Amino acid sequence: MSCHTSVAEPIEETPASTPGGSPRLRTVALVGPPNCGKSTLFNRLTGMRQKVANYPGVTVEHHSGKMKGIGRNDLTLIDLPGIYTLATYSEDARVAVDVLTGKMPGVPKPDCILLILDVTHLNRQLMLAAPVFSMGLPTLVLLNMADQLEARGGKIDPLGLARELGHPVALISAAQGKGLDAIPEFLLRASLKLDSGLRPVQLPVLQSAASCRSWATQVTGRTRYQTPAASLWTRRLDSLLLHRIFGPIFFLAVVVAVFQVVFTLGQPLSDGMGTVLTNAGARAALLLPDNWLRVMLRDGLWNGVQSVLVFLPQILLLFLFIGVLEDSGYLARAALIADRVMRSIGLNGKAFIPLLSAYACAVPAIMATRTIENKRERVATILIAPFMTCSARLPIYTLIIAAFIPDHRFLGGVLGLRALTMLGLYGIGFLAALLTAKMLNSSVMKASHAPFILELPQYRWPTFKSLGFRLYDRGKLFLQKAGTVILGVTFLVWVFSVLPIHGGQFSDLSQSIIAHLGRAIEPVLRPLGFNWKIGVGLLSSVVAREVIVGTLGTLYGVDPATHALGLQAALRHDLALGGAIALVVFFAFAMQCTSTLIVVRRETNSWKLPALQFAYMTTVAYVAALLANQLITHLL
């Protein structure tokens, strides 16, 4: 089946610009349901790398970029969140409506619309067309995934559909870049105000869900649309992966395998990277004069940043596996499996996608709750999202586990104690989120149950290009944070660890400003098994969780007692096993992230909720760490 467009011949032409010389067409909106390929098309048309995943709820805000390769470089393409309707039940729909009606501050009203629909699910996705057409803007309907339609025996008459809709239609494959020549042709006609030759159609009254559904069914029926059959492999895999018993077991096995590989393969890579960075720092230090400058650069900057950079291989490995699960379409199935658990605590499966993305970072996860229509469910999901173990916790988890947990093996060496410990930390964070949601649902946040509707995508082979871009972006983000936030905080820690200056000499660490600050809070933290250095690390980690590793690297690097030791050995010198376990338990529950607090404030329009959230999570973290330290101390 060839990809082609059904644009009619023009009837009249008008000048391409107004008398003042400005083009008529400046802004184009990209609209479509979730998981229809919008972001893939956006990336192709703009050359940007907006995140693409094989499950809904990825785009949670509008993104814009300059369109390329269409003869003009002044056209702005706006990628709107994936929506099923323009009814403002959710924040995503409100964003789309505000942009399309010109009410979004700082965003010009679009001059025309590219409506992208998944042609393999046209009966349902066409329901969005009627309310979009009612906006009165020139619209090109793009039927995406034409390659899958043909491969699975589906059929569609694009020209007939264009006559039924009263708008031009093009059959495309955004992933393969086929059929996209229809877009510049449409934009040219829109800029010249050319008549498409298509007659207006009668739209459903008030665009209610029911009327749009009777209308969509009639349109597809008259155009002889044939729904493509699900692939044999999809049916076979779903019979296993969505099974009520084997599905959850398989999901748990996948998670355990991921963490096992992260430790088995990632730990040697991290150790090797640490050796390289240590040698590089030592050689660089020899090139500097033996004065305060060498001390500042080596102890104040390099030691702290190096302590964090060594965990980059493990973080990239984790995101590699997450990327494979996302792109393959498996995580959409995991959302259905999780729906059963979500309902037991008063949430539905829509909360799974934000909670899942929180394993990368809580900030986009909280923004992703905009897809949840019920306000109480949305607020409840926002409040529990920071309990999910984000990638910023991985450095401190890996550091403590590698330093204190022996590398015992089980099941013939396939499964390790370190991987099980990591899995346990992820598990207790998830459990805390579930218990908190249950508590909220039984009291102040009780909400009515809403049906969870999710279109399962076809299984796909992840591409090296997609995974490569994902790892590049994640690595770049990590290095940027290491070069800015972590570098800045560790430098300040070093400065306060050598001040005040007496007789032209730096203070010893024990007499420094930061030591006095740490000892002031030490009585509160001593029951947890923490010393004052850990306390300083906890304070610094409020800026960003992974900063604690850089802080500890700096403090132990300037301490004469541990200066010659690596960070793992230095921690074993100061911490007992109970204190070490208490530290990672504290991080499993604490909300140690200023960015998360700020985004919660923005999404809830109040400082009250983030303040209560921070206080609650800190209290839970303190109590859990106290119990962990006391339990392990008594057992040993």
C-alpha positions in Angstrom: 0.0 0.0 0.0 1.6 3.2 -1.1 1.6 6.3 1.1 -0.1 9.2 -0.7 -2.3 12.3 0.0 -5.7 13.2 -1.1 -5.3 16.9 -1.5 -7.7 18.2 -4.1 -6.8 20.6 -6.9 -6.8 24.3 -5.9 -9.7 26.5 -7.0 -8.3 30.0 -6.4 -5.0 31.4 -5.4 -4.1 34.5 -3.3 -0.8 36.1 -2.6 1.5 34.3 -0.2 1.9 37.3 2.1 0.0 40.3 3.3 0.6 43.7 1.8 3.1 44.4 4.6 5.1 41.4 3.4 4.7 39.1 6.4 3.8 35.4 5.7 0.2 34.3 6.4 1.4 31.0 8.0 3.7 31.0 11.0 2.6 28.4 13.5 1.5 24.8 13.0 0.0 22.6 15.8 0.6 18.8 15.9 -2.5 17.2 17.5 -3.3 13.5 18.1 -4.2 10.8 20.6 -1.5 9.3 22.9 1.0 6.8 21.3 0.0 7.7 17.7 3.5 8.7 16.7 3.2 12.5 17.3 6.6 12.9 18.9 8.3 10.7 16.2 6.8 13.0 13.5 7.7 16.1 15.5 11.4 14.9 15.6 11.4 14.2 11.9 10.0 17.6 11.0 12.1 19.7 13.4 15.3 17.6 13.8 14.9 17.7 17.6 15.0 14.7 19.9 11.7 14.9 21.8 11.4 11.7 23.9 9.6 8.9 22.1 8.3 5.7 23.8 5.9 2.9 22.9 3.4 3.8 25.6 1.0 6.8 26.2 1.6 9.8 28.4 5.1 10.7 27.3 4.5 14.3 26.1 3.0 16.2 29.0 3.6 19.7 27.9 3.6 21.5 24.6 7.0 21.6 22.8 7.9 23.7 19.9 10.6 23.7 17.2 11.4 25.2 13.8 10.3 23.0 10.9 13.0 22.0 8.4 13.1 20.8 4.8 9.8 22.4 3.7 11.2 25.4 1.8 10.9 27.8 4.8 12.6 28.0 8.2 10.2 30.4 9.9 7.4 27.9 10.6 7.1 26.8 14.2 5.7 23.4 15.0 4.0 22.9 18.4 3.8 19.3 19.7 0.8 19.1 22.0 0.2 16.4 24.6 -1.5 13.2 23.4 -5.3 13.5 24.0 -8.4 11.6 23.2 -10.7 14.5 23.5 -10.7 18.3 23.7 -13.1 18.2 26.7 -11.1 19.8 29.5 -11.3 16.9 31.9 -7.5 16.7 32.3 -4.6 19.1 32.4 -3.4 17.7 29.0 -6.7 18.6 27.3 -6.6 22.0 28.9 -3.1 22.6 27.5 -4.2 21.6 24.0 -7.4 23.7 24.1 -5.5 26.8 25.4 -2.9 26.5 22.6 -5.4 25.9 19.8 -7.6 28.8 21.0 -4.7 31.2 21.5 -5.1 31.4 25.3 -1.8 29.9 26.2 0.5 32.8 27.5 3.5 33.3 25.2 2.3 30.9 22.5 0.7 32.3 19.3 -2.5 30.8 18.1 -1.8 28.1 15.4 -2.6 29.0 11.8 -3.3 25.3 10.9 -3.3 21.8 12.4 -1.6 18.5 11.6 -4.0 15.9 13.1 -2.1 12.6 13.3 -4.0 9.4 13.9 -2.9 5.8 14.3 -4.5 4.1 11.2 -4.4 0.7 12.9 -6.9 2.0 15.5 -8.8 4.4 13.3 -12.3 3.6 14.6 -11.4 4.9 18.0 -8.9 7.6 17.1 -11.1 9.2 14.5 -13.3 10.4 17.4 -10.8 13.2 18.0 -11.3 14.5 14.5 -14.7 16.1 15.0 -13.8 18.4 17.9 -10.5 19.3 16.1 -12.3 20.2 12.9 -14.7 22.4 14.9 -11.8 24.7 15.8 -12.2 26.1 12.3 -8.5 25.9 11.4 -7.1 24.4 8.1 -6.4 20.7 9.0 -4.4 17.9 7.4 -5.3 14.4 8.6 -2.2 12.2 8.8 -2.9 8.5 9.0 0.2 7.2 10.6 1.7 3.6 10.8 0.8 2.8 7.2 3.5 0.2 7.1 1.8 -1.7 10.0 -1.6 -1.3 8.3 -0.3 -3.0 5.1 1.8 -5.7 6.9 -1.2 -6.8 9.0 -3.7 -6.9 6.1 -5.7 -3.7 6.9 -7.2 -1.4 4.2 -8.2 2.3 3.9 -9.3 4.6 1.1 -7.6 7.9 1.9 -9.3 9.8 -0.9 -12.7 8.5 0.2 -11.9 9.4 3.8 -10.9 12.9 2.7 -14.3 13.4 1.0 -16.1 12.1 4.2 -14.1 14.4 6.5 -14.0 17.5 4.2 -10.3 17.8 4.9 -7.2 16.5 3.1 -5.9 13.1 4.2 -2.4 11.6 3.9 -1.3 8.0 4.6 2.2 8.1 6.2 4.8 6.3 8.2 6.5 8.7 10.6 9.0 6.1 11.7 10.1 5.3 8.2 9.7 8.9 6.9 7.3 7.9 4.1 4.4 10.0 2.8 5.6 13.1 4.5 5.8 15.1 1.2 2.0 15.7 1.8 2.9 18.1 4.7 4.8 20.8 2.7 2.1 20.6 0.0 -0.6 21.2 2.6 1.3 24.0 4.3 1.9 25.7 0.9 -1.9 25.6 0.2 -2.7 26.9 3.7 -0.2 29.8 3.3 -1.6 30.7 -0.1 -5.2 30.2 1.1 -6.0 27.7 -1.6 -9.3 25.9 -1.6 -8.9 22.1 -1.2 -12.0 21.5 -3.3 -13.5 19.4 -0.4 -16.9 20.1 0.9 -17.6 20.9 4.6 -19.1 17.9 6.5 -21.8 17.8 9.2 -20.0 17.3 12.5 -21.6 15.6 15.5 -23.7 17.9 17.6 -21.8 19.3 20.6 -19.0 16.8 19.9 -20.1 14.5 22.8 -18.2 11.2 23.2 -21.2 9.2 22.1 -22.0 11.3 19.1 -18.4 11.3 18.0 -18.3 7.5 18.3 -21.5 7.0 16.1 -20.1 9.5 13.6 -16.6 7.8 13.5 -18.1 4.4 13.0 -20.2 5.7 10.1 -17.3 7.4 8.4 -15.0 4.4 8.6 -17.8 2.2 7.4 -18.5 4.3 4.3 -14.8 4.4 3.4 -14.5 0.5 3.5 -11.9 0.7 6.3 -10.7 -2.8 7.3 -9.1 -3.1 10.8 -5.7 -4.8 10.6 -5.4 -8.1 12.4 -3.2 -8.3 15.5 0.0 -10.1 14.7 0.4 -13.7 15.7 3.4 -12.9 17.9 1.4 -10.1 19.7 -1.4 -12.5 20.5 0.9 -15.2 21.7 3.0 -12.9 23.9 0.0 -11.2 25.4 -1.5 -14.5 26.3 1.6 -15.0 28.5 2.5 -11.4 29.6 -1.0 -10.4 30.5 -1.9 -13.6 32.3 -3.2 -13.0 35.8 -0.6 -15.3 37.3 2.3 -15.6 34.9 2.2 -11.9 33.9 3.2 -10.5 37.3 5.8 -13.3 37.7 7.4 -12.5 34.4 7.4 -8.8 35.3 9.2 -9.5 38.6 11.7 -11.7 36.8 12.5 -8.9 34.4 13.0 -6.4 37.2 15.3 -8.8 39.1 17.3 -9.6 35.9 17.8 -5.9 35.2 19.3 -5.2 38.7 21.4 -8.3 38.5 23.0 -7.1 35.2 23.4 -3.6 36.5 25.6 -4.9 39.3 27.2 -7.8 37.5 28.3 -5.7 34.5 28.0 -2.2 35.9 30.1 -2.6 39.0 33.3 -3.6 37.1 32.7 -0.7 34.6 32.3 1.7 37.5 35.4 0.4 39.2 37.4 0.8 36.0 36.1 4.3 35.4 37.0 5.2 39.0 40.6 4.0 38.4 40.8 6.0 35.2 39.5 9.2 36.9 41.8 8.8 39.9 44.8 8.4 37.7 43.8 11.4 35.6 43.3 13.5 38.6 46.7 12.5 40.1 48.5 13.3 36.8 46.7 16.6 36.4 47.6 17.5 40.0 51.3 17.0 39.2 51.1 19.7 36.6 50.0 22.3 39.2 52.2 24.1 41.7 52.2 22.6 45.2 50.1 25.3 46.9 46.4 26.1 47.7 45.4 25.9 44.0 46.4 22.2 43.8 44.5 21.5 47.0 41.4 23.3 45.9 41.3 21.6 42.4 42.1 18.2 43.7 40.3 18.1 47.0 37.7 20.8 46.5 36.5 19.9 43.0 37.9 16.7 41.5 37.4 14.4 44.5 33.8 15.3 44.9 32.8 15.2 41.2 34.8 12.1 40.6 32.9 10.3 43.4 29.7 10.8 41.4 31.0 10.3 37.9 32.0 6.7 38.6 28.3 5.7 38.7 27.6 6.8 35.1 28.0 3.3 33.6 25.5 1.8 36.0 23.0 4.6 35.4 23.3 4.2 31.6 22.9 0.5 31.9 19.7 1.0 33.9 18.3 3.4 31.3 19.3 1.1 28.5 17.0 -1.6 29.9 14.2 0.8 30.6 14.5 2.1 27.1 14.3 -1.5 25.7 11.2 -2.1 27.8 9.6 1.2 26.7 10.3 0.9 23.0 9.2 -2.7 22.8 5.7 -2.0 24.0 6.1 -4.1 27.2 5.6 -1.3 29.7 2.1 -0.6 28.3 1.3 -4.2 29.3 2.9 -3.6 32.7 0.4 -0.8 33.2 -2.5 -3.2 32.8 -0.9 -5.6 35.3 -0.4 -2.7 37.7 -4.0 -1.6 37.3 -5.2 -4.4 39.6 -2.9 -3.2 42.4 -3.7 0.5 41.7 -7.4 -0.1 42.1 -6.9 -1.7 45.5 -5.4 1.5 46.8 -7.9 3.9 45.1 -5.9 4.7 42.0 -6.3 3.4 38.5 -3.8 2.3 35.8 -3.3 5.8 34.5 -1.2 6.5 37.7 1.2 3.7 36.7 2.8 5.7 33.8 3.7 8.7 36.0 4.9 6.4 38.7 6.9 4.5 36.2 8.6 7.6 34.8 9.5 8.6 38.4 12.1 5.8 38.3 14.0 8.2 36.0 13.1 11.5 37.7 10.2 12.6 39.9 9.9 16.0 38.0 8.6 14.7 34.7 6.6 12.1 36.6 4.7 14.7 38.5 4.1 16.6 35.2 2.8 13.4 33.6 0.0 13.2 36.2 -1.8 15.8 34.0 -3.2 12.8 32.1 -5.3 11.9 35.2 -8.7 13.5 34.9 -9.8 13.0 38.5 -8.3 15.8 40.6 -8.0 13.9 43.8 -6.4 10.9 42.1 -3.9 13.3 40.4 -3.0 15.0 43.7 -2.6 11.6 45.4 -0.3 10.5 42.6 1.8 13.7 42.9 2.2 13.1 46.6 3.4 9.5 46.3 5.6 9.9 43.1 8.8 10.9 45.0 8.7 7.6 46.9 9.6 5.9 43.6 13.3 5.3 43.4 14.7 7.8 40.9 18.1 7.5 39.2 19.5 10.2 41.5 19.3 7.7 44.4 21.3 5.1 42.4 24.8 6.5 43.2 24.3 6.4 47.0 22.6 3.0 46.8 25.4 1.6 44.7 28.1 3.1 46.9 26.8 1.7 50.1 25.8 -1.7 48.7 29.3 -2.1 47.1 31.0 -1.1 50.4 29.0 -3.1 52.9 27.1 -5.9 51.2 29.2 -9.0 50.3 28.9 -10.4 46.8 27.3 -13.6 47.8 25.7 -15.6 44.9 22.6 -17.8 44.8 21.0 -20.2 42.2 24.4 -21.3 40.8 25.8 -17.8 40.7 22.9 -16.4 38.6 21.5 -14.2 41.4 23.5 -12.0 43.8 22.9 -10.6 47.2 23.8 -7.1 46.0 21.1 -7.1 43.3 18.6 -8.4 45.8 19.5 -5.6 48.2 19.0 -3.0 45.4 15.7 -4.6 44.5 14.6 -4.4 48.1 15.4 -0.7 48.2 13.3 -0.1 45.1 10.6 -2.3 46.6 10.3 -0.5 49.9 10.0 2.8 48.1 7.2 1.4 46.0 5.5 -0.1 49.1 5.7 3.2 50.9 4.0 4.8 47.8 1.2 2.2 47.9 0.6 2.5 51.6 0.5 6.3 51.5 -2.0 6.2 48.6 -4.1 3.8 50.5 -4.1 6.1 53.5 -5.0 9.1 51.4 -7.8 7.2 49.6 -9.3 6.1 52.9 -9.3 9.7 54.3 -8.9 13.1 52.6 -8.3 12.0 49.0 -11.0 9.4 48.5 -12.1 9.4 44.9 -14.6 7.6 42.7 -13.2 4.8 40.5 -12.7 5.7 36.8 -12.3 3.1 34.1 -8.8 2.6 32.8 -8.7 2.6 29.0 -5.4 1.9 27.2 -4.7 1.0 23.6 -2.0 -1.6 23.6 0.7 -0.9 21.0 2.1 -3.6 18.8 5.4 -5.1 20.0 8.3 -3.5 18.2 12.1 -4.1 18.1 13.8 -1.2 19.7 16.2 0.6 17.3 19.8 1.3 18.1 19.3 4.9 17.0 16.5 5.4 19.5 18.4 3.7 22.4 21.6 5.6 21.5 19.9 9.0 21.6 18.2 8.0 24.9 21.5 7.1 26.5 23.3 10.1 25.0 20.6 12.5 26.4 20.7 10.8 29.8 24.5 10.8 29.9 24.6 14.5 28.9 22.1 15.4 31.5 24.1 13.6 34.2 27.3 15.2 33.1 25.7 18.6 33.1 24.5 18.2 36.6 28.0 16.9 37.6 29.5 20.0 36.0 27.2 22.5 37.6 25.1 21.6 40.6 27.4 18.9 42.0 30.5 20.8 41.2 29.2 24.0 42.9 28.0 22.2 46.0 31.2 20.2 46.5 33.3 23.3 46.0 31.3 25.1 48.7 31.7 22.1 51.0 35.5 22.2 50.4 35.6 26.0 51.1 33.8 25.6 54.4 35.9 22.6 55.3 39.1 24.6 55.2 37.8 27.9 56.7 38.5 29.9 58.8 42.2 30.7 57.9 44.6 31.0 60.8 48.0 32.5 60.3 47.7 32.1 56.6 47.0 28.4 56.9 43.7 26.5 56.2 41.9 25.0 59.2 42.0 21.3 59.9 38.7 19.6 59.0 37.9 19.1 62.7 38.1 22.9 63.4 36.4 24.0 60.2 33.1 25.8 59.8 31.4 22.8 58.2 32.6 20.6 61.1 30.8 22.9 63.6 27.7 22.8 61.5 27.8 19.0 61.3 28.3 18.6 65.0 25.4 20.9 65.7 23.0 18.5 64.0 24.9 15.3 64.9 22.8 14.6 68.1 19.7 14.3 66.0 21.3 11.9 63.6 23.4 9.8 66.0 20.5 7.4 66.8 20.4 6.6 63.1 24.1 5.6 63.2 25.3 8.7 61.3 28.3 10.9 62.1 28.5 14.6 61.4 29.9 14.1 57.9 26.8 12.1 56.9 24.7 14.9 58.4 26.4 17.5 56.2 25.9 15.2 53.2 22.2 14.9 54.0 21.9 18.7 54.2 23.7 19.2 50.8 21.5 16.5 49.2 18.4 18.6 49.5 19.7 20.5 46.4 19.9 17.2 44.5 20.1 13.6 45.9 23.3 12.5 44.2 25.1 15.5 45.7 25.7 13.6 48.9 28.2 11.4 47.2 30.2 14.4 46.0 30.0 15.9 49.5 31.2 12.8 51.2 34.0 12.4 48.6 35.2 15.9 49.4 34.9 15.6 53.2 36.7 12.2 53.4 39.2 13.4 50.9 40.4 16.3 53.1 40.2 14.3 56.3 43.8 13.2 57.2 42.5 9.9 58.7 40.9 8.8 55.4 42.7 10.9 52.8 44.5 8.0 51.3 41.4 5.7 51.2 38.8 5.4 48.5 35.3 6.5 49.4 34.0 3.0 50.0 36.9 2.2 52.4 36.5 5.6 54.1 32.8 4.9 54.8 33.7 1.5 56.2 36.1 3.3 58.5 33.4 5.5 59.9 30.1 3.7 59.6 28.8 0.4 61.1 26.6 -1.8 59.0 23.5 -0.6 60.8 24.3 3.0 60.0 25.1 2.1 56.4 21.7 0.3 55.9 19.9 3.1 57.7 21.4 5.6 55.3 20.1 3.9 52.2 16.7 3.4 53.9 16.6 7.1 54.7 17.2 7.9 51.1 14.5 5.4 50.0 11.9 7.5 51.7 13.2 11.1 52.0 12.3 13.8 49.6 15.8 15.1 49.1 15.3 17.2 45.9 14.6 20.9 45.6 13.5 20.6 41.9 10.7 18.1 42.9 9.4 20.5 45.6 9.3 23.3 43.1 7.4 21.3 40.4 4.9 20.1 43.1 4.4 23.8 44.0 3.8 24.7 40.3 1.5 21.8 39.6 -0.6 22.3 42.7 -0.4 26.1 42.8 0.3 26.0 46.5 3.3 25.7 48.9 1.1 23.9 51.4 1.2 20.5 49.7 4.9 20.4 49.0 5.7 21.5 52.6 3.4 18.8 54.0 4.9 16.3 51.5 8.5 17.1 52.5 7.7 16.9 56.3 5.8 13.6 55.9 8.5 11.9 53.8 11.3 13.2 56.1 9.5 11.8 59.1 8.9 8.5 57.5 12.6 8.4 56.4 13.8 9.2 59.9 11.6 6.6 61.6 12.4 3.9 59.1 16.2 4.6 59.3 16.0 4.5 63.1 14.3 1.2 63.1 16.7 -0.2 60.5 19.8 0.8 62.5 18.4 -0.5 65.8 17.3 -3.8 64.3 20.6 -4.5 62.5 22.7 -3.4 65.5 20.8 -5.7 67.9 20.9 -8.6 65.4 24.7 -8.3 65.1 
